[in-house]
Amino acid sequence: MGDEGGGDSSYSPAAAVGLVLVVAISTYLAVVTRKQKQRRRRPPVVGTAFHQLYHVRRVHDYHTALSREHMTFRLLVPAGREQIYTCDPAVVEHILRTNFANYGKGSFNHGNMSDLFGDGIFAVDGDKWKQQRKIASYDFTTRALRDFSGDVFKRNAAKLAGVVSSHAASNQTMDFQGFLMRATMDSIFTIAFGQDLNTLDGSGEGRRFAAAFDDASEFTMLRYLNPFWKLSRLLNVGAEAMLKERIKIVDGFVYKLIRDRSDELSNTKAHEHDSRQDILTRFIQATTSDSGTVDYKYLRDIILNIVIAGKDTTAGSLAWFLYMVCKHPEVQEKVCHEAMEATNAGEAASIDAFSQSLTDEALNKMHYLHAALTETLRLYPAVPLDNKQCFSDDVLPNGFNVSKGDIVFFIPYAMGRMERLWGKDAESFRPERWLDENGIFQQESPFKFTAFQAGPRICLGKDFAYRQMKIFAAVLLRFFVLRLRDEKEIVSYRTTLTLAIDQAMGAERSGDSCYSPAAVAITAGLALVAICSYLAVTSNKQKRRRRPPVVGTVFHQLYHVRRIHDYHTALSREHTTFRMLVPAGGDQIYTCDPAVVEHILKTNFANYGKGPFNHGNAKDLFGDGIFAIDGDKWKQQRKIASYDFSTRALRDFSCAVFKRNAAKLAGIVSNHAASNQSMDFQGLMLRATMDSIFTIAFGTDLNTLDGSGEGSRFAAAFDDASEFTMLRYISPLWKLARLLNVGVEAMLKERIKVVDEFVYRLIRARSDELSNAHDSGSRQDILSRFLQATTSDSGVDYKYLRDIILNIVIAGKDTTAGALAWFLYMVCKHPEVQEKICHEAMVATNAGDTASVDEFLQSLTDQALNNMHYLHAALTETLRLYPSVPMENKQCFSDDVLPNGFNVSKGDIVFFIPYAMGRMESLWGKDAEAFRPERWLDENGVFQQESPFKFTAFQAGPRICLGKEFAYRQMKIFAAVLLRFFVLRLRDEKEIVSYRTTLTLAIDQGLHLTATAR
């Protein structure tokens, strides 16, 4: 990414977004509904794709409600093709069988699914589909595979019963869906790939793969609901960024599986291949070219399609079945009774003996169990929504026209709930509807009961699925009585490609959510009003008001999100102060003008603050902490912190902590240096600064440098939450995403939960400690001071203290660690700087060549540190180019005029850009982008300050960073120790690192260095 930030990229993405939102929705809504050709009859329009996005968590119930009004309907989408939805069996039969050749996966499905499923059988048409279908069809009809799979199902059913028995003995509740996922995964991997993962036995080999595959399935499903997923993929943000990460994990696992099997086959004799019963071996043999080349990508695609067919669908169906029989305990008894009669195993039979008695003949006699499973699939089909793309113009049996490229969805979930198909009790769970008067199971039309598709694409594994479900169900209900942990619980689903139970949702939603067009107004109107109308309004501004030039929109920022600071730098070279158009009433003004910075940070300080804009963006993570607020709360926190940072006691205490952690850090580096291993120095810095800030601020030593994992989960969650909060400043649609609880906003909510649990535990522990202590005044940490200062007669305000803590953490951990990481990167790029710092440290401390790390640290007195002017200059030069907070802003409280003559209106946001300011030739000369510590030294080598409104790394004015001196002290101690005892080099000398777009400027993917002892 190092060369992407030149600023010459086209601004066309904004136009694309505008056209998508404005033309494809507003115009489409107006024109399509007004000018349909009279000779073409189209299904009624009942909503838009944005309604689906609004109802994403209950999308199948949303479709069901619409289907009760119209068996076939349309949703408007921002694209040329239309989306038609149907619950009409005649239409389903038409697209799945009668006119099969004219309907297939097409480019629509392949486009949505190809990143995960590639050219597998569920994503393709034509020859590739025929080839895979032919091989799989042969395999599924062999007696050998049938017998082999039956043995596998019985063995895993017995294992599952053993696990359940252990929990039952201790009266523990358990997640049956999780158990079933593991059991079916063990089954499919043994049958299809000849590998037993043993996840039911506790092996974790496949756990990471399964979790990543489940997430990837969910993110792929969202593509069918979100009309802007391609933009998200282009920007690599939100769910699309996560999908990419999960697919990487999935691929690593699957490619290893293929290579191992391919190597195994290569090293065995040809006649021995036939003894392999798994499907993967058959596909390797069938797809390997004459030259012996194995198409790993194609085999990877085939494998993942088999996995979703054999794991997710069966496990999900069994989970829903168990839920239904818990809601209907009489069904459990009937299934148990039928199983005992059919097997004739006797009441004393063990689990293994009963499993072995589940022969094909016994299973075929279990009509009631078959009916109960089928009734479950009617209400909770494994694939709740499916579709085909039309290849040429057509007319459906109900008379509606379909155009080439249109997508026709059929909805098994909704079809199972239609009274016109199943009668008045359509939504009741009643297995008897599938049995005749003799109790014999009766099939229904596969175009009415569509759980296994129909026509040429009917599910090949249908009988295998029923066999596994019947074996598992029979064993569980023969030996156990199952009950819900909460008898009143109503579970719901997770919106993925398959219908899985969502444990997190519980009963908090019903299917009657409001179908408000708010989603359309929020999204389509967003660009229409805020861009088109805004441009018109601004062109009619009063002549006396001078506004900064418009250089782009927030959609450009979203496009450049991964290189946002370089994008701002490129724009700032053209205009020192400029504007971005945003879909809201206020302007966003950006500046690199020191006079403007001084105006908003000092001269007119009272008129510029965090305001509702920053508080709204940051409050979920930082609440009412010092970096998110104005007014009395800011003054109170500033006053307490200012006093603490000015005390000699805290200064001495912090120095002792910094030196102790620097010694630990040097020990870790020494161990890696001895073994010539590279290490992530940014990770080390984050752990070291976290240990420091937690000891100084909260009196708690996390010992992360010593290997303790206590704070690791907190740190990871906090780093992610910081990144997701930063994205709110760039994405105009984050409030919609938060409302829907999707994408980055859903992840932010999860990470904040982890952060809160850690912090509240810390506060409670310290509060209890102070309550029980006789001399609380002896505590030197900042948290104790805030506890004493903010505790009222009504007790401790945990939420307020939580906010204060998190603001101190980001100030003391992320900023310092990030600055140190960039400093080490720069001195590795400039090794002569390392040597100068090493020499200066030795002269300043007078510790001698033979001094140990501990002795050297003790010689790092305040006087010695103050004498290290070159080191101070090198750190400051790093902060000039890589400021810890690369972009900052203030909100205007009343109309104002900036020193450069530009008007600012009440509510406008004025950003100043430390990252870009450090690169301006107008401020720093022709060598502005060069790393040159000497620019900060006079002719005597003494450090010279610059205006804080030009060098803005620590802000300025009344909000200047209180911890500035503490930060320099810690950085100088860490840097002096590292460069005195080690020579550092980049693992790859040609590497050009980049940043991660978060609130603070961190190196993306870490900083990997090697160290050599001096």
N, C-alpha and C positions, 0 to 999 in steps of 0.2 A: 504493500500500500504506500510505500515511501514516495512514489512519484505521482500520486494521484492528485495532490493538492495544489497544482499550479494555478487553478482558478480559471482555466480556459475552457472548462466543460460547458456544454450548451445548457441553456436555461429552458429547453423544451419540456422537461418533465412537469413544470408548473402548468404549461399550456395543456399538456396531456391530462393532468388531473382536472383542470378546469373544464376541459371538453367532456371528459368522462362524466363529471358530476352535473354539468350544466346542460350540454347538448344531449347526452345519452339518457338523461332522466327527465329534465324539464320539457325539452322538445319532444322526446319520445312519448311522454305521458300525453302531451297535447295533440301531437300529430297522429299517433297510432290510434288513439281512441276516437279521433274525429274523421280520419280519412281511410278507413278500411275499405277495401274493394268490396262492392256489394255481392259479387259472385262468390267470395270466399267467406266461409263461416268459421269464425274463430271461437275458441273457448272463452268464457267470461274472464275478465281481469278482476282479481279479488285482492291484490296487494302487490308489493314489490319485493325485490331481494333484500331491501333494507328492513322490511318487517321480519323476514327470516332471521336476519342478523340480530335484530332486537330480541327475538324469541329463541335465540340459539340454544339456551339451556333446556328449553321445552319444545324444541322444533317439531317433534313428531306429534305431540298433542296439538300444536298449532295447525299442522297439516290435517289432523283428524277433524278439528273444528271446522276448517274450511271445506273439507270433503263432505261433511253432513249437509252443507248447503248446495254444493256443486260436485257431482261425481267426477267431473273433469273441469279443470280451471287453469288459468294462467297467472304467473307472477311476472311482473315487468322487471327486466334486468338491464344494466348499463352495458349492453353489447348488441351486436346485430342479430344474434339468434334469440329465439324465444324459449321459455321453459314452460312446458305443459305438464300438469300433474293429474293423475287419474287413479280412481279406485274402481273403475269399470272392468269387470272380468273380460268382457268382449274386446276391449281395447288392449288389455294385457295379452290375451291370446293372439291378437293381431300382430303385435310387435315382437312377441316371443316365438311365435310359430308360423302363423299364416303368411306373414310378409317378413319372415326372418331375415332374408337377404338384404332387406332395405333398412334394417335397424341393427346397430352394433355399438361397440364401445366408442368408436369414432375418435376424432381429435380432441373432443371435449373431455372425455373420460381419461384418455391417454395423457392429455396435458395435465389434468388434475392429479393423476396417480403415478405418473412415470417416475417421479423422483424417488418414491418409495418402492413401487412394484415393477418399475421398468417395463420390460416386454414379457411379463408373466401372463398367465392364462386369463386373469381377471382384468387385464388392462389392454388387451390386443384383439384384433380381428385377423382375418386372412390366414395365410400359410402358417404363421407362427402359432396362432391359436389351434389350427388343425393339427399341427405336429405335436404340440403338447397334449391336446385332447386325445389324440390317437395313442400315444404312449401311456398316458394315465388311464385311459379307458381299458387298455389291455391289462394293465397291472391290477386294476380294481376288480376285474372279472376272474382272476386266477384263484384257484382253491388254496394254493400255497399262501398267498397273501391274506386270504380270509382267515385261514387257521392261525397263521402267525399273529395277525392283529388281535384275534380273539384271545390268544394266550397273553399278549401284552396288556389288553384291557383288564383281564382277570387279575393279573399280577399287580397292576397299579391300583385296581379297586381294593385288593387286599391290603396294600400299603396304606391307602387312604383310610380304610377302616381302622387300621392300627393307630394312625395318627389321631383320628377322632376318638378312639377308645382311650388314649392317654389323656386327652383333654377332658373327656367325660368323667374319668376317674377322679380328677381334681376339681370337677365342677366348674371348669373354665369355659368362657365363651370363646368362639373362634370365628375367623373370617372364612366362611365356606367358599366364597367366590375365589379367594386367594388360593385355597387348597385345590379347588377344581382347575384353576389356571395352571398350577404346577403339575397336577396329575395329567391333564390333557397335553401339556407340553412334553412331559416325559413320554407319553404315548406316541405323539406324532413324531418326535425325534427318533424314537426307536424304530417305528414302522417305516417312516419315510427316509431316514438318513442313517439307520443302523447305529445310532449313538444314544446311549442311555444317560441322560443328564443327571438323573437321581436328585431332582430338586425336592421331591417329597421326602427323601432321606436326609435333607438338610444341606445338600451340596449347593454352593452358590454360583456354580459355573455359568448357568444360564440366566441368573437373576437380572444381571445388568442388561443383557440382551432383551429379555422379556419386558422390562420396564421401559427401555428405549423404544421397543417396537410398539408397545401400547400407546406411548405418547405420540409417536410418529403417525399412528393410525388416527388418533384424535385430530392432530394438526392437518392431516390430509383431508379428513371429513370437513373441516372448517373451510376448505377451499370451495366446497360446493355451496356454501352459504355466504361467503364473503366475496363480493364482486371486485375487491381491490387486492386480492392476495398476490397477484403478479407484481404489483407495485411494491408490496412488502418484501417479496422475494428479491426484487431488483435492489432494494435498499438494504436487504439482509437485516430486517428488524422484526420484532414481535414474534408471532407464532412461526413465521417462516425461518427466522434465525434459529429458533429452537428445533424446528424440523430438520434443518441442515445438520445440527449437532447430533440429534438422535440417530439420523441415518448414518452418520459416520460411525457411531457405536455399533449399530446393526451390521453395517458392512464389514467392520473389523472381525466380528464374530463369524459371519457367514462365509467370508472368503477363506478364513482359516479352516472351516469345516470342509469346504470344497477341496482346498489344496491337500489337506490330510487324506481325504478319500481318494483323490486323483493319484497322489503319490503311492498310496496303498495298492491301488489297482495296477499301477505301473510296475510295482515290485512283485506282483503275484502272477502266476501263470494263467493263461487265458482260460483254461478249463475250470480254474478255481473261481472265476468271476461269477459263474452261474450259481454258485452256492450262496451268493449274497442275495438276501431277500428284500433289501430296502430299495425304495424308489429312486433315490439319488444315484445309486450305481447304474440303474437302467438309463437314466437321463444322461449320465456321463458317457456311457457307451454309445447312446443314440446320437449325441450331439458332437462328439469328438470328431474332428476332421480327419481326412485320410493321412495328413501329415503328422497326426498325433497331437494337434493343437487343441487344447481345451478352452472353450469360450466361457471364462469364469463369470463375466458379467451376465450372460444369458442364464447360466446355471444359478447365479445369485438371485435373479428375478424369479425363476421357477420356484426356488426354495421358499422365498418369502410369500409367494402366493399359496403354496401348500401349507405354510405355517398358519396364515390367517384363516384358511379353510378348516384346518384340523385342530387348532388350539382355541382361538377366540370364540368361534361360533359355538362349538360344543360346550365349552366351559360356561359361556354366557347363558346358553339355554338351560344347562343343568342348574345354574345359580337361580335363574328365574323359576325353574320348576320347584326347587327346594323352598323358595320364598312362598310360592303358591300353596304348596302342601302344608307349610306352617300356618298359613292363613286358613287352610281347610284341613284340619287334623284327621277328619274322617277319611280323606283320600289316602293319607299315610297308612291307615289301618287296612284299607282295601288293597293297596299295593303290597303290603307285607303279607297279607293272607294269600293273595294270588301268587306271590313269589314262592311261598312255602309249598303251595299245592303243585305248582308247575314243576318245581325241582324235586319234590318228594325227598328233600334232604334230611328232614327230621329236625325237631327242635334242638337237639343236642349237637347238631353239626357245627363245627368250627367255621370261622370266616373262610379259611383256605378251602375246607371241604365244600362249603356252600358255593364259593366262587367257581370251583371246578364243576359243580353240578349245573352251572348255567350254560348248558349246551345250546346249540342253535334250536333244537327241538323245544327246549324249555322256554327259551326267549320268545319263540314264535307263539307260544301259548299265552303269553302275558298280554292279552288284548287290553285290559284296563290300564296297565302301565303305559302301553303304547298310546292309548287314547289320552292319558293325562299329560304325557310329554308333548303330544301333538296339540292339545288344547293350550299348553303353555306357549308353544311356537305360534299358535294363532294370535295370541294376545301380545306376545313378546318375541317377534321373529328375530332370528340372529342377525339378519341384514334388514333393518327397518325401512330403508329407502334405497331404491335402485333405479337405474335409468338406462335408456338407449338413445343413441343419436340417429336422427333420420338422414339417410343418404341421398334421397331424392323426394320431390314433392309427393304428398300422399293424402288420402282421405281416410280418416279413422271410421270404424263401424258406427259410431254415434253421429257421423256426418261432419265432424269438425275437420278443418284442413290443417295439415302439417307441412311446413316448408322445409326444403333442404337445409340441414344444419341445425334445425330445432332439436331440443332435448325433450324427450318424453319420459317423465318419472312415473313409476308405479310405486305405491306406498303400502307395503305389507302390514306395517304397524296400523295404519288407518283402516285398511281393508278388514282386518280382524275385528274392528270395532263398529262396522257398519250394520245397522239394524236391517237394512234392506238386503243384506247378504246372509246374516246369521240370526235374524229374528230379534224380538224385543229384549232377549237376555244376552245380546251380543257382547256386552262387557262383563258378563258373569263367567267365572271359571267353572265349567261343567263338563268334565271328561265324557259323561254319558252321551253327549251329542254326537260322538264319533262311533257309538256302538249300536248295533241293531238289537232286535228283541231277544236275540240269543247271546248277546254280549260279545259279538264278533265285531272287530274293528272294520269300519267302512271308510274307504278313501273318499276324498272330495276332489273336485276338479282342481288341477294344479294352477289354473288361472284364477281361481277364487282363493285357494289356500296356497300362497306363493312363497312360502318360507324356503323352498328348495329350488326356486325358479321353475322353468318349464321349457318345453321345446328342445331344440338341439343343444342348448346350454344348460339343461337341467343338471343339478348337482350330481357329479359322479360318486361322491362320497356319502350320499344320503343313507344308504344301508349301513355303512360303517359308522356314521354318526349315531344312528338309532341304536346300533349294537352297543357302542360304548356307553351311551346315555342309559340304556336299559340295564347294563351290567352294573354301572356305578350306582344308579338309583336303587336297584334291587338289593344290593349289598348294604347300602346305607340304611334303607328303610326296613330291612329285615332285622338288623342288629341294634338300631337306635331309634328313639323317639326324638324328633327334632322340634325345637321351639325357637321363636324369635327372642332375642335378648330383651326386647321391648315389644310386648304383644300388640301395642297400639301403633307400632312403627309402620309407616308407609314409605317404602324406598322408591327411589327414582333412578333415572338412567344418566349415564355419561354420554355426551354427544360425540360418538366416534363412528367409524365405519361399521362396527358391529355394536349390538345393544348390550352394553355391560351395565351392571348395577353401580351407581355412584354412591359410595358410602358417605361421602361428605355432604350430600344434599338433604338426606333425611326426608322429613315431611314438610319442609318449609315452603314449597311451592305447589300449587295446584295447576291443573291444565287450563284454567280460565284466566290466564294473564291477559292484560289489556292489549288489544290489537291496535294501539295508537299509532298513527303515522308519524309520531315524533321522530322516529329514526330517519325518515325521509327528510323532514324539515331540518334536522340537525346536520345531516350530511349533504344533501343536494343543495339546500338553501345556504349552507356554509359558504360554498364557493360563489354561488350566484349572487348573494347579497354582499358578502364580504369582499369579493374581488371586483365583479362587474359594477355593482352599484357603488362600491367604495371608490373605484377609479372615476366614476362619473361625478360623485360628490366632491372628491378632492380637486377635480378640474374646475369646480365652481367656487373654490375657497375665496374668501375675501382677499383682494390684492395686497392688503397691508400685511398679511400673514405669510411669512417666508418659511417654507418647509424644506427639510433635507431631501436630496434627490432619491427617488425610488429606484432601487437596483435589482429587486427581485421580490419573491414572496416566501412565506414560510414553507411552501412546498419545495422550493429550491433547497432550503436548509434540510428538509427531510431527505431529499435526494442525496445530499452530501453529508449525511449524518455521521458516517464513519471517518470523514476528514473535515468535520465542520469548522475546526479552528483554522485550517489552511484555506478553506473557502472564505472565511471572514477576512483573513489576511489579504487574499487576492483582491477582494472588494475594497478593502481599506487603502490599498495602493492607488486606487482610482479616486476614491472619495474618503477623506478623513472622517467625515460624518455622513451617514446615509440612512435610508429607511427600508424596512421590509413590510410588505402588505400582509396583513393577518386577517383571518375570518372573525373579527371582533371589532368593537367600536374604537378601541385605542390604537395608536401607532406604536411600532417598535423601532426605536432610533438606536443606531450603533455608532460609536465614536472611538477614535484613537487620538483625539485632540486633548493634550494635557490641560489646556485651559478649561475645556468642558468638564473634564474629570475633576479638576479643582473646584469648579462651580458646584457640581452636584454633591461632592464629598465634604466640602468645607464651607465655601462662601455662602451658599444657599442651602446648607445642610438641612434646615428645618422643613424645607419644601420637598425633599427627596428621601424616601425610605423604602423599606421592604414592601409595604403596602399589601393590599389584598391579592395582587398578582403573585408575588413571591410566596406569601403565606399560603395561598391556595395551592400552589405547586408543591411546596415543601412540607406542608403541615402533617401529611400522613406519616412521613418519616421523622421530621424534626419537631413537629408540634409547636409549642410556644417557647422553643429554645432561642438563644441569643441571635442565631443567624437567620431566624425566620420572622422576627417581630420588631415592632417599634414601641414607643411609648413607655409607660411605667414599668412593664415587665422587663423591657430591654434595659432600662436604667437600673433596676434592682439587680439584675444578673451582672451587668457591667460593673456596678459598684462593688459587689462582693468579689468578683473575679479580679478586679483591679487591685483591691486591697491584698488579695492572696498573692498575686504575681509580684507585688512590690516588697514582700517580706523577705528578710535575710534568711529566715528559717526555711522557707520553701525553696529559695535559691540553693542553699547548701544541700538540702534533702534531694532536690532534683539532680544536682551534679553527682551526688553519690550513686543515685539510681542509674544515670546515664553511663557512668564509668563501669558499674557492675555489669550492665547489659552489653557494653562494648567489649568487656573481657569475655563474656559468654560468646558473643558473636565471633570474636577472634579465634576462640577455641574451636568453634564449628568450622570456620574457614580453614583453620590449620589441619583439621582432620581430612577435609576434602582435598586440600593441597597435597597432603602426604600420599594420597591414593590417586592423584592426578585426575580427579573427577571434576566435571563442571557442575555448577549449582545455580539456582535461581536466586540472584542477589536481591531482586525486588521482594520476593517472598520472605527472605531473611530480614530485610529492612522492615517489612510490615509486621513481622512477628516481634522484632526487637522494639519498635516504636510502640506496639500495642502493649507489650510488657511494661514499658516505661510509663505510658500515659495511665494505665490502670493502677500502677503502684503510686504514682504522684497524685493523680486526681481522685482515686477511689480507695487507696490503701489496700489493694488486692493485687498480689503477684500471680499472674496467670501462668507464668513459666512456659510460655509457648516455645521459647528458644530451647528449653530443655526437653522438649518433646511432648509436653502436656497438651492434650487435645481439648481441654475444657473450653477454651475460647475460639477454637477453630470454626465450629459451626456458626457461632455468632459472627465472626469476622467475615466468613464467606457470604452469609445472608446480608450483612451490612453493606458489603461491597456491591452485591447485586442490587440491593435497594437503592443505593446511591446512583448506580447507572440508570435504573428505571426512572428515578426521580428526575435526572438530567434530561431524559427523553421527553418529559412533559414540557420543557421549554422549547422543544423543536416540533413536536407533533401537535397539530391543532385539534386532533380528535381524541385526545387522551381521556377527556371526561366521558365521552360516549363509551370508550373501552372500559372505563371504570364502572359505569352504569351497567354494562353488560357482563362485567367481570370476566373479560376475555383477554388473551394475549399478554402483553407486558404488565398490564394493570392487575390481572389475576395473579401473576408471579410476584408483583410488588406486595400484594396483600399477604401472600404466603411468607415472603421473606420478613416482612415487618412482624408477623406473628412470632417467628423464631427470635428476632431481635428483642421483642418485648418480653418474652419469657425469660431470657437471660438477664436483661436489665432489671426487671421488677424483682427478680430473685436477689440480685445484688443490693438493691435499695432496702428490701425488707431485712436482709441479713445485717446491713450496717445500722439500720434503724433499731433493730432489736439489740444489737451490740451496744449502741449508745444509751438505750433505755436502761440497760443493766450495768452500765459502767459508772463508777464513782467519779472519775475524772475524765469527762469527755473532751475537756479542753486540751488534753495532751495529744489528740489526734492531729496529724499534720496534713492529711489529705483534704482535697477541695470538697468532696462529697459531704464529709462531716460538717464542714462550714455551711454548705447550702442546707443541709438538714436542720441545723440549728437555726439558720436564718429564716427558713420558710415554713417551719412547723408552727401551726397555729393551735389555739385551744381545742379545735376540733380534730387535731391529729395531723398526720403526714399527708401531704398532697403527692401521692405516688406518681400520678400522671405528669405533673409539672416537673418533678425531679427526674423522671425518665427523659423528658424533653431536654432538660439541661445537660444530662449525661451524654446523650447522643451528639449534641452539638460540640461538647468538649472532645468526644472521641474523634469526630471527623477533623477537628482542628489539630489534635495532637498526634493522631496516628497516620491518617491518609496523606495529609499535606507534607509532613516531614519525611515519611518513607518514600513518597513519590519523588520529592526533590532530591533525596539521597540517591535514588535509583538513576534518575537522569544525570546527576553529577557523576556517578561511576561510569555511566555510558559515555559521557563526554570525555572523561580522563582516559578511558580506554581508546577512544578515537584520537586522543592527543597524549600519548605516553610521556612526552616531555613535561607535561603538567604534573603527572604523578611524581616524577623525580624532584621537581621543584618543591612540591608539598612535603615530600618525605624529608628533604634537606631542611626545609623551614621548621618542620616539627622537631627534628633532632636539635637544631640550634636553639629554638624557643624553650624547649624543656631541659636541655643540657643533661639528658638522661644517659647519654653514652650508648655506644654501639652494642654493648652486651646486656643492656637492661632488658628484663623480662617484660611481658605484656602488662602484668600487674604493676611493676615498678614504673613503667612508662606512663601508665594511667594516673598514678599518684602524682606524677610530675606535671600533669595537665591541670595546673592551677588556673585561676581566673587570669592572672598576669600572663602566663604562658599562652593561653588562648587568645588574649587581647593582642599579643605580639605576632600572631599568625595572620598578617595582612594578606598575604598571597592566597592562603586557603580561604579566607573570608571573601576575597575577590572572585575566586573560582566558583565558590558556592553561589555568590550573587549573580555572576555571569550565567550560571546554569538557570537560576530563577528568572533571569531576563528572557531567556529563550524558551524555558519550560516552566512557566509559573504554576504553582500548585493549584490555584484557581484560575483557569485560563479565560473565563468569561464571567463577568459580574454585572449586576444591574441595580437600578433604583427606579421606583415608581414616582411619578410627578403628582403632587397633591393639589397644586393649583397652577393655572396658566403661567407660563414663564417664557423668557427669552434667553437663549444660551449666549455665551460670549462671542460665538461666531455668527450671531445674528439670526439663527434659526429659532422658530417658535416651537414651543412644547405645550401641549394641551394637558389639562387635568386628566389623569388616568393613563397618560402615555408612559411607556417603559423606555428608559434610557440605559442601554448597555454600554459599558466600557470593556475593552478587550485586551487584557494584559498580554495574551499570547501574540496577538497581532502587533501591539505596540512595541514589543521587544524586537520586532522584525522590520520596523519602519526606518528606511534610510533617512527620512526627514528628521528623525529623532536621534539616530545613533550613527549616522554616516554611511558611507558606501559599504563598509564591512559589517553592516547591521546583522547579517545572518551568520557571521563568523563567530566561533567561540574563542574569545580573547580576554582572559582575566585582566590583562594589563590595562584595559580601558578604565578600570576602577582604581588604579594606583597613580599617585603623583610621581614626580621625578625622584623622590626619596623612597618609593615603594610603600608609601602609607596609603591606606584605603581612604577613598573619598566618596562621600554620600552623593546620591543624585536626588533630585526632587521626587517625593513620593507620588507626585501626580504624573510623572513620566515613567518612573519605575514603580509599578503599582502592585507588586507581588504581595505586599502586606496591607493593602488598602491605604487610606490616609484620612486625616480629619478626625472627628470624634469617634469614628468606628475603626480607627487603625488597630491592627492586630495586637492584642495585649500580650500574646505569647511569642512575639517576634524574637526577643532576646533568648528566650528558652529554646526556641527552634534552632537559632544559630548555634547555641551552646551544644545542643545534642548533635547537630550535624557535624560540627567541628570536632567533637570528641570521637564520634564514630569514624569520620573520614580520616582523622589523624592516625588513629590506631590501625585502620585497614591499610593505609598507604605507607605507614612506617614499617609494617611487618610483612607486607605482601606486594608483589607485582601482579596487577590484574590485567587480564586480556579477555576480549570477546571470544566466545566459543567459535564463532565464525567471524573472522576479521572483516569480511565484506558485508556483514549484516547491517541493514538500516532498519532500526526498530521504529514502531509507530505507537500511537496512543490509543487507549480505550476511551470512548466518549462517556465520561462520567462527570460528576460534579467536581472531582479533582482530577489532575492530569496524571494518570497512571500509564505505565508501559503495557501495551497489549501483548499478551502471551509471556510476560515475565522478561527478566534480564539474565541471560545465561552466560556466566563468566567462568574462566578458570583462574586459579590463584597459584602463584609460586612464592614460596617463602623467601624472604630476602636474606 
